[in-house]
Amino acid sequence: MINQAQNSPNLVALPQWGLIFVEGADAASFLQNQLSNSVLGLNRTFSPQIAYKHESVRLVGYCSPKGRLLASAWLALFPSNENADDRFALFISKDIAASTAKRLSMFVLRSKVKVIDASAEWNVSARYGRDLGLTDLKLESHQVGLRLPDVLYKDQIHARVLIAQQNDSNTINLSEDSTQWDYLEVISAIPRIVLATQEQFVPQMINFESVAGVDFKKGCYPGQEIVARSQYRGVIKRRLQLAHTNKDALNSQSIAAGTELFHSNDPNQPAGMVVLSSPSAEDPDRIGFQLECKLEALENGEIHLGSIDGPVLKMDLLPYPLIEI
């Protein structure tokens, strides 16, 4: 069970999240050759400690040879004990966990590595709350967890921790309503690839390099040349943006990831798509969006959700500066 903090943090089940373990003597070098971010030198984290900050937690992307993101994940290093081989955990969207693990396994060859989709055997949950200190965030010995970047919402800092434990482990009752966690993820403006958005984006199209998901100094990985060329030749004309609309404006319009966007000045072709979306539990009439869209679509006119007749989306500010390309 998770240790309770005095300020009663929220505990919520995340059935939409899965877990992949990559373990073995060659696990670090294997992942270094597959992912967009460097994993070498990552600090080892042992329960009940939580992996925290860039030294212990990395946002990573897994690209196709064409430089399109097949997956994104939060990665940390959780060996079973101090003498054990490396064991990396990738917290990933559950709907792409199996296919991602299968694809990674294809490249193991003779390396001393096992790639395991543990999504059926391990439950992923989350803990979040306002102004939580690290001393409030201890886990039990059978759990592994990593802390995501904090989110500023309504002038308060919200800490966020992803937690995984085996299905047969002792647990406590978790809320099944992840609405506010999902909304905090949306307004963090840190993207997460799901099945509907696989192979849709070069990393920079969804600000992946601006949220420390790409290391341009590391060695090769699938799609690396295209990602680097996009960075240094300035060919990215699309970016991730935040937006919102009111629930009443939606009618029956889908807000799901992959829903296309249309611009009032160019109604015949999509101007982008939804990356993630969620209503706010504290303000249920407000629906928040991460959008990938053309930069020129932001200059004038209106962006509509789903069709040219769909609801107008109101643009919001990003919580971080973009790395200029």
N, C-alpha and C positions, 0 to 999 in steps of 0.2 A: 504494500500500500504506500501511497505517496505521503510523505510527511506533511502535516497540515501547517499552514502559516497563519499568523494571527489575523491577517487581513482577508482570510477566506478566499483564496484565488479560485477561479473557475476551473472545473475539471470536466472535460468533454471527450466523448468518443469520436474518432475520425475514421469511419469506415471507408471513406473515399481515398485514404492514404494506404500505401503498401510499403513493404520493406524488402530490400535486397541485401544479402551479405556477400561480400567478396573476401575470401580468406585464403591464407597460405603464405609460404615463404616468399613467393614472387608477387604477392597481391599489389604491393605499392608500385613496382615497376610496370606491372600489367595495366593498372588503372592510369598511370602516368601517360601511357601510350594511347589511351582510349578517350580521355575526358578533356574538356576545354580548359580546365583549371589544374594547376599543379597540386599533387597530393603528396609529393615527397617532403619529408620533414614535418609532417603533421603530428602534433602531439598525441600521445596515447592517453585515453581517458578510461579510468576504471570506476565502476559503480562503487559507492553511490554518487560519485561526482558527475556533473553534467558538462558535456563539451561546450565550450563557450569561446567566442571571439575567433578571429581569423587563424590564429595559431592552432586551433583545434576543430574548427568547423569551416567547411567550404561549400559555396554554391557551385554546382558543376553542371555542365551540359554534355550531352552525348549526341554527336552530329552524324549525319549521313555523309558519304563521300562528296555530296554536293553542298555541304556546309549548312544543311538545314537541321534544325533541332529535332531529334527523335525523342528526346527525354531531357528533363531537368531533374535535379535532386539536391537534397542537402546531405552532405557526406561528413562522417566523422570516423575516428579510429577507436574501436572498442575491443581490444583483445580480452579473452576470457580470464587470463591471469598474466602476471608480469613475465612469465617465461614462455608464454604461448606465441605462436605465429600471429602476424597481423590479421585483424578481422575488421574490415571496413563495412560500415552500414550506410546504405543509401535510402533515405526517406523519399519516396517517390509516389506519384499518382498511381493508385491501385490498378486503374484500368490499362496501364501500360507496363506494369511491373513484370508480368510474365514474358511479354515479347522483348522487353529490354534485357532481362536476364538471359533469355535464349540467344539473343544476338551477341551479347558479350561473351557467352560461352563458346560461340563459334570461333573466337579468336584466342582462346586459351592455349590451344595446340599443346606443346610440351611444357608449358610453364607450370610451376607448382602452385596452382590456383584452383579454387572451387567458386563457382558463381551459383548462389542459391536464392531463388525467389521464396522468401519466408512469409509472404503475405497471408497465407492460409494458417500458418502456425503461430504467428505473432500478431497481436493487436496493436494498433497505433492509436494513441490518444494525445491529448494536449492539456497543458496547464497554462493559464494566462491570467493576468491581473494588473492592476495599477501599482506602479512603483514597487514592484517586488525586488528585494535584494537577493544577491546570490546565496546568502545563508538560508533563505526561505525555500531554496530550490533543490534540496537534496532528494535523491531517489532511494528506492529500496535496492538491495543487492542483485535482485533478479531482473532489474530494469536497465535499459540504456536510454539516454536522452541527450538532446542537444538544444541549445538555446538559439533561437532565431533573432535577427535584429529587432530591437524594440520599435514600437509604432507610436507616434504621437497622434492622439485622438482626443478632441475636445480639451486641449491644453493639458492633457495628462499622458504620462508615459505608460504604455502597456507592454509588459514583458511577455514573451511567448516561448514555450518550451514544447518540443515534440518528444514523446515518450513511447517506447516500445517494450512489450513484455510478452512472454509466451502465453498462449491461451489458457494453460492449466495453472498459471501462477495465481497466487492470492491477489485479489484486486478489490477496489471499492466501487460503489455505485457511481457511474459516470452519467452525466447528462447526455442525452441523445441529440440535443439541439446544438449544432455547431455554428449557428447563424452568425453570432458575433465574432467567433474565431475566423470564419470565412470572410467577414467584412473587414476585419483587421488585415487579413492577408491581401485583400483587394487593394486597400488604401496604402499598404506598404509599397505598392508599385513594383514589387519583386515578382516576376512572372513565374508561373508553374505550367509546364506542358502537360496536357491531358490528351486522351485519344483523339478528340475532335480537332486538335491543333498540331498533331504530329506532322513534321516535315513542311510546316507552313512558314517558318521563320528562320532566316539567318540570325544568329544571336543578337547582333546590333539592332535588328528591327524591333526587338522588344527590350532594348536597353540592357542587355545581359552584361555588356562590358562595363556599364556605368554602375552596376550593383555588384561588382567584383566577381563575376561568374566566368571571366575569361582571363587567362594569363598569356599575354602576347610574347613573353620571354621563354616559355617552356618549349619543349620539343614538339615533334609532330604528333598529330592525332587525326582521326578521320575528319575531313573537311577543313583542316587547318589552313591550307593555302587560300581557300575562298574566304574564310573568316578574316585572315590577315589582309588580303587584298581589299576587302570591304572597308577595313579600318583605315588603311594607309592611302587608298585612292579616293576616299570620300564618296563612295557610290551609294550610300544608304540614304534613301529618300522617304523612309517610313520609320516611325518610332512608336513606342508604347506611351500612351497618355492615360490619364485618369478622367473619368466623367461620371455623371449621375443623371438620373431622371426620377420623376415621381411615380409611385406604383400605379396611381390612377391613370397615368398616361399610357400604360403598357397595353391595356385591354388583354388580348390573348397572345400578344407578341412574346416569343421566346427570348430569354436573356442568357441562354446557354452559351458556353464557350464554342466558338466556331460560327456563331451567328454573324452574318455579313452586315456591313455598314454601307450606307449610300449617301453621297453628297448632293446637296440641292443643285449645284451647278453642273453635275455630271451624273444624271440618274440612270444611265444605261450600263454602268459597270461598278462593281464594288469598290469602295474606297478603303476597305480594311475589314477587320473582324474583331469579335469579342475574344479576349484572352481569358479573363476570369470575371465573374460577377457575383454579387450577393446583396440581399437587403441588409439593412442595419437593424439589429435587435433593439437598439435604443431609439431608433427612429424608423419604424417599419415602413413608413411611406417613402423612404429614400432607398433607391437601388443604386449601388455603386458598381462601376465598371473599370476594368483594365481593357484598353482598346489598343490594337495595332492599327495605325492608319497612316495615310499619306500626309506628309508634312504640308503639302500645298493645300490640303483640305482644311487646314486650320487657319488659313489666311483670311478667308471670308466665306460667307454662306453658312449652311447648317448641315450637321451630320445626323442622319436618321438611322434608327435601329431596325434592321430586318428588311426594310424596303424603303423606297422613296416616300411612301405614305406613312412610314412608321414614326414612332415618337422621336422628338428632337432630343439629342443628348447635350447636356451642358458640361462644358469642359472645366476640369479642376487643375490645380497646380500639382506638379510632382513634388515629392518630399526630398528630392536630392537633385544635384546638378547633373546634367548630361555631359559625358566626355565628348567634346566636340570632334567631329569627323570631317 
